[in-house]
Amino acid sequence: MMNTTYLTSRSRRTAGWACRIAGGLLAFTLVLTAVSCAKKPTLQLHHAQISHVSPMGVVANVVVKVNNSNSFDIQVRNMYAQTTLAGHFQLPPINIQPNIWLPAKETTYVTTPVTIPWTMIPGVMMTTLGNEYISYQVQGYADVTATRSLGVKVNNEPLNEQGLIPREMMLQAARPTLPNLR
């Protein structure tokens, strides 16, 4: 006569391992599917505006419009960016941790303050004399998490955007401190 207790116990252990392996394969497949089917959120520089002046310089708020066309949420964990004004004036780097979630199938506006140092403003104004706008380019990267439930992380997602800010707006913000600017 066979020991059915032993077989039942062994069958349960085998079934337990089989479930764990199947669960692991399912999770692995879901992660691969999420990563391979994920679409990069589209970034568009919405606008930039002068916010205020500080002891360090003129502070502008750069607003980026981010469209997440995926069927899952995406989190922006870290962002590093280098901004260049008028083609060659590099601002201090931006290194922030917004930790914001971009809801699935929605557009989110992300605002980042950028300081234009007082020592740089006269050069920018001289270079752009006669122009209505000052061009700027933002280059960098973002670290993102592709879903809340799976936590798929992607690091160093590139960012490269450009736009224009009205020269008069910067001039008006800087004039109280630098009255001779034109």
Legacy VTK file of the C-alpha trace (Angstrom):
# vtk DataFile Version 3.0
C-alpha trace
ASCII
DATASET POLYDATA
POINTS 182 float
0.000 0.000 0.000
1.277 3.473 -0.925
1.738 6.293 1.506
-0.829 8.820 0.190
0.151 11.400 2.803
3.659 11.543 1.364
2.360 11.908 -2.217
-0.150 14.569 -1.238
2.501 16.520 0.647
4.987 16.127 -2.212
2.325 17.102 -4.768
1.563 20.243 -2.771
5.245 21.205 -2.609
5.613 20.603 -6.345
2.442 22.563 -7.046
3.725 25.380 -4.800
7.009 25.595 -6.724
5.143 25.407 -10.031
2.884 28.301 -8.950
5.883 30.365 -7.859
7.675 29.727 -11.150
4.525 30.469 -13.168
3.949 33.641 -11.138
7.557 34.716 -11.680
7.297 34.082 -15.422
4.016 35.998 -15.560
5.565 38.961 -13.705
8.632 38.834 -15.980
6.374 38.749 -19.070
4.336 41.697 -17.775
7.507 43.703 -17.147
8.804 42.956 -20.647
5.426 43.830 -22.138
5.225 47.078 -20.176
8.732 48.090 -21.222
8.456 46.994 -24.853
4.986 48.493 -25.369
5.670 51.687 -23.463
5.594 54.867 -25.493
7.899 57.703 -24.563
5.889 60.587 -23.105
6.008 63.579 -25.427
7.544 66.730 -24.012
6.737 70.134 -25.366
8.034 73.386 -24.010
4.768 75.176 -23.226
6.182 78.511 -22.110
8.652 80.302 -19.898
7.970 83.428 -17.923
9.868 85.608 -15.517
8.676 84.852 -11.997
10.677 87.176 -9.745
14.117 88.479 -8.921
16.325 87.055 -6.200
19.781 87.877 -4.806
21.133 85.263 -7.262
19.466 86.680 -10.397
16.244 86.692 -12.386
14.100 83.591 -11.800
12.078 82.214 -14.715
9.499 79.446 -14.512
9.857 77.019 -17.406
6.622 75.096 -18.017
6.842 71.799 -19.910
3.709 70.108 -21.254
4.058 66.320 -20.846
1.612 64.009 -22.629
1.515 60.408 -21.363
-0.248 58.455 -24.136
0.383 55.129 -22.371
-2.366 53.124 -20.704
-0.426 53.261 -17.423
0.875 55.999 -15.136
4.490 57.173 -15.303
6.432 58.766 -12.450
9.178 61.351 -13.010
11.607 60.677 -10.140
14.652 62.814 -11.001
15.424 65.423 -13.589
18.767 66.923 -14.577
18.917 69.662 -17.195
21.320 72.208 -18.611
19.763 75.374 -20.065
21.513 77.542 -22.656
20.335 81.074 -23.467
20.888 82.799 -26.822
22.953 79.900 -28.115
25.909 80.101 -25.731
25.100 81.348 -22.194
24.929 78.223 -20.001
22.863 78.585 -16.844
23.634 76.658 -13.664
22.414 73.054 -14.005
18.990 72.046 -12.721
18.883 68.916 -10.589
15.449 68.273 -9.074
13.457 65.330 -7.733
9.823 66.185 -8.571
8.496 62.672 -7.807
5.300 63.383 -9.724
3.025 60.863 -11.400
1.843 61.505 -14.947
-1.611 59.918 -15.212
-2.281 57.542 -18.111
-3.766 59.122 -21.253
-3.440 62.657 -19.831
-1.373 65.816 -20.202
0.446 67.265 -17.187
2.169 70.629 -16.891
5.481 70.527 -15.027
6.977 73.828 -13.800
10.668 74.205 -13.025
12.300 77.386 -11.728
15.471 78.473 -13.543
17.773 81.224 -12.220
19.555 83.503 -14.679
22.561 84.879 -12.733
22.974 88.664 -12.514
26.471 88.408 -14.009
25.070 86.735 -17.133
22.172 89.108 -17.853
24.170 92.003 -19.448
25.825 89.573 -21.898
22.497 87.983 -22.837
20.956 91.421 -23.350
23.880 92.620 -25.510
23.820 89.456 -27.627
20.079 89.704 -28.241
19.943 93.470 -28.797
17.480 94.145 -31.633
15.717 90.783 -31.171
12.202 90.423 -29.821
12.928 87.026 -28.216
15.757 85.226 -26.461
16.164 81.629 -27.573
16.834 78.891 -25.066
17.543 75.184 -25.163
17.039 72.683 -22.367
19.057 69.443 -22.558
19.257 66.729 -19.957
17.601 63.557 -18.791
14.903 62.231 -16.522
14.620 59.064 -14.447
11.127 57.596 -14.724
9.096 54.710 -13.311
6.838 53.147 -15.944
3.976 51.893 -13.735
2.820 52.194 -10.147
2.048 48.493 -9.737
5.123 46.976 -11.423
7.642 49.714 -10.632
9.498 49.349 -13.962
12.269 51.973 -13.822
13.974 53.639 -16.770
16.903 55.946 -16.095
18.495 58.636 -18.259
15.480 59.249 -20.523
16.782 62.063 -22.797
15.339 65.583 -22.826
16.152 68.086 -25.571
13.760 71.000 -26.065
14.017 74.581 -27.221
11.890 77.692 -27.079
11.740 81.472 -26.909
11.211 83.923 -24.057
10.270 87.574 -24.701
13.385 89.729 -24.297
11.307 92.597 -22.895
10.097 90.366 -20.053
13.671 89.720 -18.869
14.615 93.347 -19.390
11.737 94.561 -17.190
12.605 92.087 -14.431
16.304 93.061 -14.429
15.965 96.867 -14.777
15.436 97.678 -11.066
18.791 96.010 -10.279
20.603 96.822 -13.543
19.071 100.196 -14.610
21.375 100.749 -17.598
20.271 97.610 -19.493
18.906 98.061 -23.005
LINES 1 183
182 0 1 2 3 4 5 6 7 8 9 10 11 12 13 14 15 16 17 18 19 20 21 22 23 24 25 26 27 28 29 30 31 32 33 34 35 36 37 38 39 40 41 42 43 44 45 46 47 48 49 50 51 52 53 54 55 56 57 58 59 60 61 62 63 64 65 66 67 68 69 70 71 72 73 74 75 76 77 78 79 80 81 82 83 84 85 86 87 88 89 90 91 92 93 94 95 96 97 98 99 100 101 102 103 104 105 106 107 108 109 110 111 112 113 114 115 116 117 118 119 120 121 122 123 124 125 126 127 128 129 130 131 132 133 134 135 136 137 138 139 140 141 142 143 144 145 146 147 148 149 150 151 152 153 154 155 156 157 158 159 160 161 162 163 164 165 166 167 168 169 170 171 172 173 174 175 176 177 178 179 180 181
